[in-house]
């Protein structure tokens, strides 16, 4: 059995912030991402179910927006592994109207 002699990773410098705030933000981000991942996993994936999948994406987007997520487009696009512009195209196809601001 070999021993790993690599240096320990150094913690991020969070001086001037409350530890509970940092932990709370990190925990919230993880929980929200997992929630979105679960919701996406529940979407229909069959070739004939494109419309239902797009409507499901729109529902997820509207849900995390309503819950006050600061960047719902970025979160959803990151979980899907697609660019934000592509996600916007999908949401438009699902019936989401987009004005000048997103």
Beta strands, then each sheet from edge to edge (+ up, - down):
end
